[in-house]
Amino acid sequence: MTAPTTLKAPESDYDPYTDAALLNPWPGYRDLRDAGPAVWLPKYEMFALTRHASVGDALRDWSTFASAYGVMMNDPMNQVLRGNTLCSDGADHDVLRRVVIKPLRPQAITELTEEISREADELVERVVKQGSFDAATDLAHHLPLTIVSKLVGLPEEGRERLLEWASALFNCIGPLNERAISAFPVVQEMVDYATTQAVRGKLKPGSWGEALHDAADRGEVPLEAVPVMMVDYMGPSLDTTIFAITSAVWLFAQHPDQWDLVRENPKLIPSAVNEVLRMEAPIQDFSRYTVKEFDMDGVTIPPDSRAIVFYGAANRDERQYPDPDRFDVRRSPTNHLAFGTGPHVCLGLYLARLEMTSLFTALARRVRRFDLGDTERALHNILRGFTKLQVAVS
């Protein structure tokens, strides 16, 4: 669309997708929040929503800020995932989500507590004995990869590509820049795998993946929707949790006083997990398509516009959180937007919380201090976290 020149919308030349902005988005987010509840980005011809209230309003109002037209910032990717749980609304979305979320409901996840806690404990004991390790790989990869691939029931062949596929999937959510374009062939691999390998006869009996095919056989969902629904399991539950774990280690290394509080009172761990997610949301942004005009606190967003909803910016909004750049494990920000909110709130939030809580419960029993070594942040359109995070523990 063309710039809404007849509307009184603030504009900004800020580009949130440069390398510098991705590595340190906070000053730019603050400027966008200060500019208004919705800010026009001429470079991308999209509105930026960065305030907590703006992002929350958009995510809850699917009848205006639709997902059915795709939640990506480029048309090719919106076509690839058209019709999956992420890119649907209303009754269509409810049907798909009801099937996909069944094994991810709180009661079902509670049944995994003992297994995940045991896995976490064994993992932490192993890496802590080493004295130093890469938290981004040695620590953060194990639970999401082990648990997800096992529960989804994926065949062994090709499964080693899961992390590359998941990262590429999220890169393609962003605008059509070099990062997104180079990721398209990798995402096609993922879709091909979901179509040809993650199928009945190759999936583990009784697994989440097979349950999707069972639902199609019962007529609950269209058979042609199963591959893109499989992507709901294969992609979003990996890098997001991995990056959240690495960000937590990094924050505790930077703020040993906060780690002391957790060690002294492990009941603070759920609050600490929420504060980590608020401070360093693994998913920084998605987009929505406005199907009708909307007044965003005095700024008119016209129909047929695309708005970027910045979770990461909303979670640092001074209007919502006092001293938002301060890491405080006692804050307990249960209304953070790292998992989104509304009808498209993250499917795997209970699993992610259980994995993080189990890991940091085990770490609190064994680690007094995290000392940082070499670190390397991911340069990614959508995800925020570390690809390398060397730590020594004592």
BADREN-756510 format. One record per residue (C-alpha): residue in three letters; x, y, z. Coordinates in Angstrom, 2 decimals. Layout:
% residues N
<r r="ALA" c1="X" c2="Y" c3="Z"/>
...
% end
This chain:
% residues 394
<r r="MET" c1="0.00" c2="0.00" c3="0.00"/>
<r r="THR" c1="1.04" c2="3.61" c3="-0.32"/>
<r r="ALA" c1="1.80" c2="5.86" c3="2.61"/>
<r r="PRO" c1="-1.36" c2="7.08" c3="4.37"/>
<r r="THR" c1="-0.64" c2="10.74" c3="3.59"/>
<r r="THR" c1="-4.17" c2="11.86" c3="4.48"/>
<r r="LEU" c1="-3.96" c2="10.34" c3="7.94"/>
<r r="LYS" c1="-2.40" c2="11.83" c3="11.04"/>
<r r="ALA" c1="0.00" c2="8.98" c3="11.67"/>
<r r="PRO" c1="3.51" c2="9.53" c3="13.02"/>
<r r="GLU" c1="6.28" c2="8.30" c3="10.72"/>
<r r="SER" c1="9.76" c2="6.98" c3="11.39"/>
<r r="ASP" c1="12.74" c2="6.19" c3="9.16"/>
<r r="TYR" c1="13.99" c2="3.72" c3="11.77"/>
<r r="ASP" c1="14.78" c2="0.31" c3="10.30"/>
<r r="PRO" c1="14.31" c2="-2.45" c3="12.90"/>
<r r="TYR" c1="15.92" c2="-5.07" c3="10.62"/>
<r r="THR" c1="19.46" c2="-3.73" c3="10.21"/>
<r r="ASP" c1="22.22" c2="-5.74" c3="11.87"/>
<r r="ALA" c1="22.77" c2="-2.99" c3="14.44"/>
<r r="ALA" c1="19.08" c2="-2.74" c3="15.29"/>
<r r="LEU" c1="18.69" c2="-6.51" c3="15.66"/>
<r r="LEU" c1="21.68" c2="-6.70" c3="18.00"/>
<r r="ASN" c1="20.48" c2="-3.77" c3="20.13"/>
<r r="PRO" c1="16.81" c2="-3.01" c3="19.45"/>
<r r="TRP" c1="16.00" c2="-1.23" c3="22.71"/>
<r r="PRO" c1="16.83" c2="2.42" c3="21.81"/>
<r r="GLY" c1="14.93" c2="2.14" c3="18.53"/>
<r r="TYR" c1="11.96" c2="0.52" c3="20.25"/>
<r r="ARG" c1="11.90" c2="3.35" c3="22.78"/>
<r r="ASP" c1="11.87" c2="5.97" c3="20.03"/>
<r r="LEU" c1="8.99" c2="4.18" c3="18.28"/>
<r r="ARG" c1="7.01" c2="3.92" c3="21.52"/>
<r r="ASP" c1="7.54" c2="7.61" c3="22.17"/>
<r r="ALA" c1="6.49" c2="8.51" c3="18.62"/>
<r r="GLY" c1="3.01" c2="7.09" c3="19.03"/>
<r r="PRO" c1="0.74" c2="4.07" c3="19.53"/>
<r r="ALA" c1="1.11" c2="3.19" c3="15.85"/>
<r r="VAL" c1="3.99" c2="4.49" c3="13.71"/>
<r r="TRP" c1="4.24" c2="4.32" c3="9.91"/>
<r r="LEU" c1="7.50" c2="2.82" c3="8.59"/>
<r r="PRO" c1="7.82" c2="4.11" c3="5.00"/>
<r r="LYS" c1="10.62" c2="1.67" c3="4.10"/>
<r r="TYR" c1="8.39" c2="-1.33" c3="4.76"/>
<r r="GLU" c1="5.01" c2="0.32" c3="4.19"/>
<r r="MET" c1="3.78" c2="-1.10" c3="7.47"/>
<r r="PHE" c1="2.75" c2="0.26" c3="10.84"/>
<r r="ALA" c1="4.91" c2="-0.49" c3="13.89"/>
<r r="LEU" c1="3.03" c2="-1.22" c3="17.12"/>
<r r="THR" c1="5.47" c2="-1.08" c3="20.03"/>
<r r="ARG" c1="3.48" c2="-0.08" c3="23.10"/>
<r r="HIS" c1="2.18" c2="-2.78" c3="25.44"/>
<r r="ALA" c1="-1.43" c2="-1.58" c3="25.05"/>
<r r="SER" c1="-1.18" c2="-1.33" c3="21.24"/>
<r r="VAL" c1="0.32" c2="-4.79" c3="20.81"/>
<r r="GLY" c1="-2.15" c2="-6.35" c3="23.24"/>
<r r="ASP" c1="-5.13" c2="-4.68" c3="21.55"/>
<r r="ALA" c1="-4.04" c2="-5.90" c3="18.12"/>
<r r="LEU" c1="-3.37" c2="-9.47" c3="19.24"/>
<r r="ARG" c1="-6.72" c2="-9.80" c3="20.96"/>
<r r="ASP" c1="-8.80" c2="-8.29" c3="18.14"/>
<r r="TRP" c1="-8.57" c2="-10.90" c3="15.38"/>
<r r="SER" c1="-11.65" c2="-9.53" c3="13.62"/>
<r r="THR" c1="-9.67" c2="-6.35" c3="12.81"/>
<r r="PHE" c1="-6.04" c2="-7.49" c3="12.98"/>
<r r="ALA" c1="-6.38" c2="-10.71" c3="11.03"/>
<r r="SER" c1="-3.99" c2="-13.66" c3="10.88"/>
<r r="ALA" c1="-5.87" c2="-15.37" c3="8.05"/>
<r r="TYR" c1="-4.04" c2="-13.19" c3="5.51"/>
<r r="GLY" c1="-0.74" c2="-14.39" c3="6.96"/>
<r r="VAL" c1="1.33" c2="-13.14" c3="9.88"/>
<r r="MET" c1="4.53" c2="-12.80" c3="7.86"/>
<r r="MET" c1="5.84" c2="-9.55" c3="6.42"/>
<r r="ASN" c1="6.19" c2="-10.87" c3="2.90"/>
<r r="ASP" c1="3.68" c2="-12.37" c3="0.48"/>
<r r="PRO" c1="5.62" c2="-15.49" c3="-0.60"/>
<r r="MET" c1="5.82" c2="-16.85" c3="2.95"/>
<r r="ASN" c1="2.22" c2="-15.99" c3="3.66"/>
<r r="GLN" c1="1.31" c2="-18.27" c3="0.76"/>
<r r="VAL" c1="3.51" c2="-21.14" c3="2.00"/>
<r r="LEU" c1="1.83" c2="-21.34" c3="5.41"/>
<r r="ARG" c1="-1.65" c2="-20.34" c3="4.34"/>
<r r="GLY" c1="-4.22" c2="-22.36" c3="6.25"/>
<r r="ASN" c1="-2.11" c2="-23.50" c3="9.19"/>
<r r="THR" c1="-2.97" c2="-22.71" c3="12.80"/>
<r r="LEU" c1="-0.81" c2="-19.58" c3="12.79"/>
<r r="CYS" c1="-2.43" c2="-18.18" c3="9.65"/>
<r r="SER" c1="-6.15" c2="-18.67" c3="10.28"/>
<r r="ASP" c1="-8.89" c2="-17.01" c3="12.29"/>
<r r="GLY" c1="-12.33" c2="-17.60" c3="13.75"/>
<r r="ALA" c1="-13.98" c2="-20.99" c3="13.32"/>
<r r="ASP" c1="-11.26" c2="-22.24" c3="10.94"/>
<r r="HIS" c1="-8.59" c2="-21.42" c3="13.51"/>
<r r="ASP" c1="-10.58" c2="-22.95" c3="16.37"/>
<r r="VAL" c1="-10.89" c2="-26.28" c3="14.53"/>
<r r="LEU" c1="-7.16" c2="-26.50" c3="13.79"/>
<r r="ARG" c1="-6.03" c2="-25.23" c3="17.19"/>
<r r="ARG" c1="-8.31" c2="-27.67" c3="19.04"/>
<r r="VAL" c1="-6.48" c2="-30.56" c3="17.39"/>
<r r="VAL" c1="-2.93" c2="-29.20" c3="17.58"/>
<r r="ILE" c1="-3.15" c2="-28.01" c3="21.18"/>
<r r="LYS" c1="-4.59" c2="-31.23" c3="22.63"/>
<r r="PRO" c1="-1.21" c2="-32.67" c3="23.79"/>
<r r="LEU" c1="-0.03" c2="-29.20" c3="24.86"/>
<r r="ARG" c1="-2.80" c2="-28.41" c3="27.34"/>
<r r="PRO" c1="-1.75" c2="-27.91" c3="30.99"/>
<r r="GLN" c1="-3.04" c2="-31.32" c3="32.14"/>
<r r="ALA" c1="-1.18" c2="-33.15" c3="29.37"/>
<r r="ILE" c1="2.03" c2="-31.19" c3="30.04"/>
<r r="THR" c1="1.77" c2="-31.86" c3="33.78"/>
<r r="GLU" c1="2.02" c2="-35.56" c3="32.98"/>
<r r="LEU" c1="5.45" c2="-34.85" c3="31.44"/>
<r r="THR" c1="6.80" c2="-33.08" c3="34.53"/>
<r r="GLU" c1="8.60" c2="-36.07" c3="36.01"/>
<r r="GLU" c1="10.23" c2="-37.07" c3="32.70"/>
<r r="ILE" c1="11.35" c2="-33.53" c3="31.83"/>
<r r="SER" c1="12.61" c2="-32.86" c3="35.36"/>
<r r="ARG" c1="14.67" c2="-36.06" c3="35.25"/>
<r r="GLU" c1="16.09" c2="-35.19" c3="31.83"/>
<r r="ALA" c1="16.93" c2="-31.67" c3="33.05"/>
<r r="ASP" c1="18.61" c2="-32.96" c3="36.19"/>
<r r="GLU" c1="20.78" c2="-35.46" c3="34.31"/>
<r r="LEU" c1="21.73" c2="-32.85" c3="31.72"/>
<r r="VAL" c1="22.68" c2="-30.22" c3="34.30"/>
<r r="GLU" c1="24.71" c2="-32.69" c3="36.34"/>
<r r="ARG" c1="26.62" c2="-33.66" c3="33.20"/>
<r r="VAL" c1="27.47" c2="-30.15" c3="31.99"/>
<r r="VAL" c1="28.23" c2="-28.74" c3="35.43"/>
<r r="LYS" c1="30.79" c2="-31.51" c3="36.01"/>
<r r="GLN" c1="32.64" c2="-30.19" c3="32.95"/>
<r r="GLY" c1="33.19" c2="-26.87" c3="34.74"/>
<r r="SER" c1="32.56" c2="-24.90" c3="31.55"/>
<r r="PHE" c1="30.26" c2="-25.39" c3="28.58"/>
<r r="ASP" c1="28.43" c2="-23.62" c3="25.78"/>
<r r="ALA" c1="25.00" c2="-22.84" c3="27.20"/>
<r r="ALA" c1="23.64" c2="-22.22" c3="23.70"/>
<r r="THR" c1="24.37" c2="-25.77" c3="22.54"/>
<r r="ASP" c1="25.42" c2="-28.07" c3="25.40"/>
<r r="LEU" c1="22.63" c2="-26.86" c3="27.70"/>
<r r="ALA" c1="19.84" c2="-25.22" c3="25.71"/>
<r r="HIS" c1="19.53" c2="-27.63" c3="22.79"/>
<r r="HIS" c1="18.99" c2="-30.87" c3="24.65"/>
<r r="LEU" c1="15.52" c2="-30.60" c3="26.18"/>
<r r="PRO" c1="13.66" c2="-28.96" c3="23.27"/>
<r r="LEU" c1="15.24" c2="-31.26" c3="20.69"/>
<r r="THR" c1="14.91" c2="-34.45" c3="22.73"/>
<r r="ILE" c1="11.42" c2="-33.83" c3="24.02"/>
<r r="VAL" c1="9.89" c2="-32.37" c3="20.87"/>
<r r="SER" c1="11.26" c2="-34.91" c3="18.39"/>
<r r="LYS" c1="10.22" c2="-37.76" c3="20.71"/>
<r r="LEU" c1="6.70" c2="-36.49" c3="21.41"/>
<r r="VAL" c1="5.97" c2="-35.46" c3="17.83"/>
<r r="GLY" c1="7.21" c2="-38.92" c3="16.84"/>
<r r="LEU" c1="9.35" c2="-37.78" c3="13.93"/>
<r r="PRO" c1="11.30" c2="-40.38" c3="11.95"/>
<r r="GLU" c1="15.06" c2="-40.35" c3="12.43"/>
<r r="GLU" c1="15.87" c2="-39.57" c3="8.80"/>
<r r="GLY" c1="16.17" c2="-35.82" c3="8.29"/>
<r r="ARG" c1="15.47" c2="-34.99" c3="11.93"/>
<r r="GLU" c1="18.98" c2="-33.60" c3="12.38"/>
<r r="ARG" c1="17.87" c2="-30.61" c3="10.26"/>
<r r="LEU" c1="15.18" c2="-29.52" c3="12.73"/>
<r r="LEU" c1="17.10" c2="-26.57" c3="14.16"/>
<r r="GLU" c1="18.06" c2="-25.22" c3="10.73"/>
<r r="TRP" c1="14.46" c2="-25.56" c3="9.58"/>
<r r="ALA" c1="13.06" c2="-23.83" c3="12.67"/>
<r r="SER" c1="15.48" c2="-20.90" c3="12.38"/>
<r r="ALA" c1="14.75" c2="-20.50" c3="8.66"/>
<r r="LEU" c1="11.01" c2="-20.60" c3="9.30"/>
<r r="PHE" c1="11.24" c2="-17.64" c3="11.64"/>
<r r="ASN" c1="13.62" c2="-15.70" c3="9.37"/>
<r r="CYS" c1="10.97" c2="-15.95" c3="6.66"/>
<r r="ILE" c1="8.44" c2="-14.26" c3="8.91"/>
<r r="GLY" c1="10.34" c2="-10.99" c3="8.51"/>
<r r="PRO" c1="10.39" c2="-8.59" c3="5.56"/>
<r r="LEU" c1="11.75" c2="-9.77" c3="2.22"/>
<r r="ASN" c1="15.40" c2="-9.03" c3="2.99"/>
<r r="GLU" c1="18.49" c2="-11.14" c3="2.37"/>
<r r="ARG" c1="17.98" c2="-13.14" c3="5.56"/>
<r r="ALA" c1="14.45" c2="-14.10" c3="4.56"/>
<r r="ILE" c1="15.25" c2="-14.82" c3="0.91"/>
<r r="SER" c1="18.17" c2="-17.12" c3="1.77"/>
<r r="ALA" c1="15.95" c2="-19.04" c3="4.20"/>
<r r="PHE" c1="13.21" c2="-19.91" c3="1.68"/>
<r r="PRO" c1="14.93" c2="-23.03" c3="0.26"/>
<r r="VAL" c1="15.50" c2="-24.31" c3="3.81"/>
<r r="VAL" c1="11.84" c2="-23.81" c3="4.70"/>
<r r="GLN" c1="10.90" c2="-25.72" c3="1.55"/>
<r r="GLU" c1="12.98" c2="-28.63" c3="2.90"/>
<r r="MET" c1="10.91" c2="-28.50" c3="6.08"/>
<r r="VAL" c1="7.62" c2="-28.50" c3="4.19"/>
<r r="ASP" c1="8.83" c2="-31.39" c3="2.01"/>
<r r="TYR" c1="9.81" c2="-33.36" c3="5.12"/>
<r r="ALA" c1="6.40" c2="-32.71" c3="6.71"/>
<r r="THR" c1="4.73" c2="-33.88" c3="3.50"/>
<r r="THR" c1="6.82" c2="-36.97" c3="2.68"/>
<r r="GLN" c1="8.46" c2="-38.13" c3="5.93"/>
<r r="ALA" c1="6.25" c2="-37.00" c3="8.82"/>
<r r="VAL" c1="3.49" c2="-39.28" c3="7.57"/>
<r r="ARG" c1="1.59" c2="-42.30" c3="8.79"/>
<r r="GLY" c1="3.79" c2="-45.37" c3="8.81"/>
<r r="LYS" c1="6.92" c2="-43.30" c3="9.50"/>
<r r="LEU" c1="5.68" c2="-41.44" c3="12.57"/>
<r r="LYS" c1="5.90" c2="-43.09" c3="15.96"/>
<r r="PRO" c1="2.60" c2="-44.78" c3="16.91"/>
<r r="GLY" c1="0.68" c2="-42.80" c3="19.52"/>
<r r="SER" c1="2.70" c2="-39.63" c3="18.84"/>
<r r="TRP" c1="1.48" c2="-36.07" c3="18.42"/>
<r r="GLY" c1="2.18" c2="-36.27" c3="14.70"/>
<r r="GLU" c1="0.15" c2="-39.43" c3="14.25"/>
<r r="ALA" c1="-2.71" c2="-37.81" c3="16.19"/>
<r r="LEU" c1="-2.93" c2="-35.16" c3="13.45"/>
<r r="HIS" c1="-3.45" c2="-37.89" c3="10.87"/>
<r r="ASP" c1="-6.02" c2="-39.55" c3="13.15"/>
<r r="ALA" c1="-7.91" c2="-36.26" c3="13.35"/>
<r r="ALA" c1="-7.87" c2="-36.00" c3="9.54"/>
<r r="ASP" c1="-9.18" c2="-39.57" c3="9.27"/>
<r r="ARG" c1="-12.07" c2="-38.65" c3="11.57"/>
<r r="GLY" c1="-12.85" c2="-35.63" c3="9.38"/>
<r r="GLU" c1="-11.97" c2="-33.12" c3="12.11"/>
<r r="VAL" c1="-9.41" c2="-31.35" c3="9.91"/>
<r r="PRO" c1="-8.75" c2="-31.47" c3="6.15"/>
<r r="LEU" c1="-6.13" c2="-34.03" c3="5.15"/>
<r r="GLU" c1="-4.30" c2="-31.40" c3="3.07"/>
<r r="ALA" c1="-3.89" c2="-29.25" c3="6.24"/>
<r r="VAL" c1="-1.91" c2="-31.92" c3="8.11"/>
<r r="PRO" c1="1.58" c2="-31.04" c3="6.70"/>
<r r="VAL" c1="1.30" c2="-27.35" c3="7.61"/>
<r r="MET" c1="-0.16" c2="-28.32" c3="10.99"/>
<r r="MET" c1="2.88" c2="-30.58" c3="11.47"/>
<r r="VAL" c1="5.03" c2="-27.46" c3="11.02"/>
<r r="ASP" c1="3.26" c2="-26.06" c3="14.12"/>
<r r="TYR" c1="5.02" c2="-28.80" c3="16.10"/>
<r r="MET" c1="8.33" c2="-28.90" c3="14.22"/>
<r r="GLY" c1="9.25" c2="-25.22" c3="14.21"/>
<r r="PRO" c1="7.97" c2="-22.85" c3="16.91"/>
<r r="SER" c1="8.80" c2="-25.07" c3="19.90"/>
<r r="LEU" c1="12.55" c2="-25.30" c3="19.27"/>
<r r="ASP" c1="14.53" c2="-22.10" c3="18.73"/>
<r r="THR" c1="12.15" c2="-20.10" c3="20.90"/>
<r r="THR" c1="12.79" c2="-22.21" c3="23.99"/>
<r r="ILE" c1="16.49" c2="-22.59" c3="23.18"/>
<r r="PHE" c1="16.94" c2="-18.83" c3="22.92"/>
<r r="ALA" c1="14.93" c2="-18.22" c3="26.09"/>
<r r="ILE" c1="17.23" c2="-20.60" c3="28.00"/>
<r r="THR" c1="20.39" c2="-18.93" c3="26.70"/>
<r r="SER" c1="19.03" c2="-15.47" c3="27.49"/>
<r r="ALA" c1="18.28" c2="-16.60" c3="31.04"/>
<r r="VAL" c1="21.85" c2="-17.85" c3="31.58"/>
<r r="TRP" c1="23.20" c2="-14.60" c3="30.12"/>
<r r="LEU" c1="20.99" c2="-12.47" c3="32.37"/>
<r r="PHE" c1="21.90" c2="-14.45" c3="35.49"/>
<r r="ALA" c1="25.59" c2="-14.17" c3="34.61"/>
<r r="GLN" c1="25.20" c2="-10.40" c3="34.25"/>
<r r="HIS" c1="23.14" c2="-10.12" c3="37.45"/>
<r r="PRO" c1="24.58" c2="-12.50" c3="40.07"/>
<r r="ASP" c1="22.48" c2="-10.84" c3="42.80"/>
<r r="GLN" c1="19.35" c2="-12.05" c3="41.00"/>
<r r="TRP" c1="20.77" c2="-15.57" c3="40.73"/>
<r r="ASP" c1="21.47" c2="-15.47" c3="44.47"/>
<r r="LEU" c1="17.78" c2="-14.70" c3="45.08"/>
<r r="VAL" c1="16.75" c2="-17.67" c3="42.97"/>
<r r="ARG" c1="19.22" c2="-20.01" c3="44.66"/>
<r r="GLU" c1="18.06" c2="-18.90" c3="48.11"/>
<r r="ASN" c1="14.39" c2="-19.22" c3="47.18"/>
<r r="PRO" c1="13.70" c2="-21.60" c3="44.25"/>
<r r="LYS" c1="10.01" c2="-20.69" c3="44.49"/>
<r r="LEU" c1="11.05" c2="-17.54" c3="42.60"/>
<r r="ILE" c1="11.93" c2="-19.56" c3="39.49"/>
<r r="PRO" c1="8.50" c2="-19.23" c3="37.77"/>
<r r="SER" c1="8.64" c2="-15.46" c3="38.35"/>
<r r="ALA" c1="12.24" c2="-15.38" c3="37.10"/>
<r r="VAL" c1="11.23" c2="-17.25" c3="33.93"/>
<r r="ASN" c1="8.55" c2="-14.65" c3="33.25"/>
<r r="GLU" c1="11.03" c2="-11.84" c3="33.82"/>
<r r="VAL" c1="13.54" c2="-13.44" c3="31.42"/>
<r r="LEU" c1="10.80" c2="-13.72" c3="28.79"/>
<r r="ARG" c1="9.78" c2="-10.11" c3="29.36"/>
<r r="MET" c1="13.34" c2="-8.81" c3="29.13"/>
<r r="GLU" c1="14.51" c2="-10.92" c3="26.19"/>
<r r="ALA" c1="11.44" c2="-12.15" c3="24.29"/>
<r r="PRO" c1="12.69" c2="-14.97" c3="22.02"/>
<r r="ILE" c1="10.15" c2="-13.92" c3="19.37"/>
<r r="GLN" c1="10.49" c2="-10.18" c3="18.87"/>
<r r="ASP" c1="7.68" c2="-9.61" c3="16.38"/>
<r r="PHE" c1="4.97" c2="-10.93" c3="14.08"/>
<r r="SER" c1="2.57" c2="-9.04" c3="11.84"/>
<r r="ARG" c1="-1.16" c2="-8.74" c3="11.31"/>
<r r="TYR" c1="-3.34" c2="-7.54" c3="8.41"/>
<r r="THR" c1="-6.03" c2="-4.96" c3="9.14"/>
<r r="VAL" c1="-9.31" c2="-5.84" c3="7.44"/>
<r r="LYS" c1="-11.07" c2="-2.68" c3="8.58"/>
<r r="GLU" c1="-10.18" c2="0.77" c3="9.86"/>
<r r="PHE" c1="-9.04" c2="0.94" c3="13.46"/>
<r r="ASP" c1="-8.44" c2="3.84" c3="15.82"/>
<r r="MET" c1="-5.30" c2="3.03" c3="17.77"/>
<r r="ASP" c1="-5.45" c2="5.55" c3="20.60"/>
<r r="GLY" c1="-5.91" c2="8.47" c3="18.21"/>
<r r="VAL" c1="-3.95" c2="7.10" c3="15.24"/>
<r r="THR" c1="-6.12" c2="5.79" c3="12.40"/>
<r r="ILE" c1="-4.89" c2="2.56" c3="10.85"/>
<r r="PRO" c1="-6.68" c2="2.14" c3="7.50"/>
<r r="PRO" c1="-8.04" c2="-1.14" c3="6.15"/>
<r r="ASP" c1="-5.74" c2="-3.30" c3="4.00"/>
<r r="SER" c1="-2.70" c2="-2.27" c3="6.05"/>
<r r="ARG" c1="-0.09" c2="-4.49" c3="7.61"/>
<r r="ALA" c1="1.01" c2="-3.84" c3="11.18"/>
<r r="ILE" c1="4.10" c2="-5.27" c3="12.86"/>
<r r="VAL" c1="3.41" c2="-6.19" c3="16.48"/>
<r r="PHE" c1="6.68" c2="-5.93" c3="18.39"/>
<r r="TYR" c1="6.49" c2="-8.24" c3="21.42"/>
<r r="GLY" c1="10.01" c2="-7.28" c3="22.49"/>
<r r="ALA" c1="9.22" c2="-3.56" c3="22.49"/>
<r r="ALA" c1="5.91" c2="-4.00" c3="24.31"/>
<r r="ASN" c1="7.66" c2="-5.95" c3="27.05"/>
<r r="ARG" c1="9.96" c2="-2.97" c3="27.75"/>
<r r="ASP" c1="7.20" c2="-0.35" c3="27.71"/>
<r r="GLU" c1="7.67" c2="2.22" c3="30.48"/>
<r r="ARG" c1="3.90" c2="2.75" c3="30.47"/>
<r r="GLN" c1="3.43" c2="-0.80" c3="31.69"/>
<r r="TYR" c1="6.57" c2="-1.70" c3="33.66"/>
<r r="PRO" c1="8.41" c2="0.64" c3="36.04"/>
<r r="ASP" c1="12.12" c2="0.73" c3="35.23"/>
<r r="PRO" c1="11.59" c2="-1.75" c3="32.37"/>
<r r="ASP" c1="15.28" c2="-2.24" c3="31.53"/>
<r r="ARG" c1="16.01" c2="-3.56" c3="35.03"/>
<r r="PHE" c1="16.13" c2="-7.34" c3="35.47"/>
<r r="ASP" c1="14.18" c2="-8.20" c3="38.64"/>
<r r="VAL" c1="13.21" c2="-11.81" c3="39.35"/>
<r r="ARG" c1="10.69" c2="-10.61" c3="41.94"/>
<r r="ARG" c1="8.76" c2="-8.55" c3="39.40"/>
<r r="SER" c1="6.56" c2="-11.49" c3="38.27"/>
<r r="PRO" c1="5.32" c2="-9.87" c3="35.02"/>
<r r="THR" c1="2.58" c2="-12.38" c3="34.23"/>
<r r="ASN" c1="1.13" c2="-10.04" c3="31.59"/>
<r r="HIS" c1="4.28" c2="-10.04" c3="29.43"/>
<r r="LEU" c1="3.68" c2="-10.61" c3="25.72"/>
<r r="ALA" c1="6.56" c2="-12.93" c3="24.85"/>
<r r="PHE" c1="4.01" c2="-15.68" c3="24.16"/>
<r r="GLY" c1="1.59" c2="-13.27" c3="22.53"/>
<r r="THR" c1="-1.98" c2="-13.05" c3="23.83"/>
<r r="GLY" c1="-5.50" c2="-13.56" c3="22.53"/>
<r r="PRO" c1="-6.64" c2="-16.42" c3="20.28"/>
<r r="HIS" c1="-3.15" c2="-16.99" c3="18.85"/>
<r r="VAL" c1="-1.31" c2="-17.13" c3="22.18"/>
<r r="CYS" c1="1.63" c2="-19.54" c3="21.87"/>
<r r="LEU" c1="0.57" c2="-23.19" c3="21.65"/>
<r r="GLY" c1="3.64" c2="-24.44" c3="23.49"/>
<r r="LEU" c1="3.84" c2="-21.96" c3="26.35"/>
<r r="TYR" c1="3.22" c2="-24.56" c3="29.08"/>
<r r="LEU" c1="5.86" c2="-26.90" c3="27.66"/>
<r r="ALA" c1="8.38" c2="-24.05" c3="27.31"/>
<r r="ARG" c1="7.78" c2="-22.94" c3="30.91"/>
<r r="LEU" c1="8.14" c2="-26.51" c3="32.18"/>
<r r="GLU" c1="11.42" c2="-26.99" c3="30.31"/>
<r r="MET" c1="12.85" c2="-23.71" c3="31.59"/>
<r r="THR" c1="11.64" c2="-24.22" c3="35.15"/>
<r r="SER" c1="13.09" c2="-27.74" c3="35.25"/>
<r r="LEU" c1="16.47" c2="-26.63" c3="33.94"/>
<r r="PHE" c1="16.88" c2="-23.67" c3="36.28"/>
<r r="THR" c1="15.65" c2="-25.66" c3="39.27"/>
<r r="ALA" c1="18.43" c2="-28.15" c3="38.55"/>
<r r="LEU" c1="20.98" c2="-25.37" c3="37.98"/>
<r r="ALA" c1="20.02" c2="-23.59" c3="41.21"/>
<r r="ARG" c1="20.94" c2="-26.72" c3="43.16"/>
<r r="ARG" c1="24.40" c2="-26.99" c3="41.61"/>
<r r="VAL" c1="25.64" c2="-23.60" c3="40.37"/>
<r r="ARG" c1="26.71" c2="-20.65" c3="42.52"/>
<r r="ARG" c1="27.98" c2="-18.44" c3="39.68"/>
<r r="PHE" c1="27.93" c2="-18.21" c3="35.89"/>
<r r="ASP" c1="31.02" c2="-16.51" c3="34.45"/>
<r r="LEU" c1="30.71" c2="-15.49" c3="30.82"/>
<r r="GLY" c1="33.29" c2="-16.35" c3="28.17"/>
<r r="ASP" c1="32.86" c2="-15.92" c3="24.42"/>
<r r="THR" c1="29.35" c2="-14.98" c3="23.31"/>
<r r="GLU" c1="27.74" c2="-14.55" c3="19.92"/>
<r r="ARG" c1="24.25" c2="-13.22" c3="19.34"/>
<r r="ALA" c1="22.07" c2="-14.55" c3="16.56"/>
<r r="LEU" c1="21.50" c2="-12.11" c3="13.70"/>
<r r="HIS" c1="17.92" c2="-13.01" c3="12.94"/>
<r r="ASN" c1="14.87" c2="-11.22" c3="11.56"/>
<r r="ILE" c1="12.54" c2="-12.38" c3="14.32"/>
<r r="LEU" c1="14.33" c2="-14.39" c3="17.02"/>
<r r="ARG" c1="16.54" c2="-13.00" c3="19.77"/>
<r r="GLY" c1="19.11" c2="-15.11" c3="21.57"/>
<r r="PHE" c1="22.61" c2="-16.51" c3="21.41"/>
<r r="THR" c1="24.28" c2="-18.94" c3="19.03"/>
<r r="LYS" c1="27.28" c2="-19.15" c3="21.37"/>
<r r="LEU" c1="27.33" c2="-18.56" c3="25.12"/>
<r r="GLN" c1="30.43" c2="-19.95" c3="26.79"/>
<r r="VAL" c1="30.15" c2="-20.05" c3="30.58"/>
<r r="ALA" c1="32.27" c2="-21.32" c3="33.42"/>
<r r="VAL" c1="30.37" c2="-22.42" c3="36.51"/>
<r r="SER" c1="31.36" c2="-22.63" c3="40.14"/>
% end
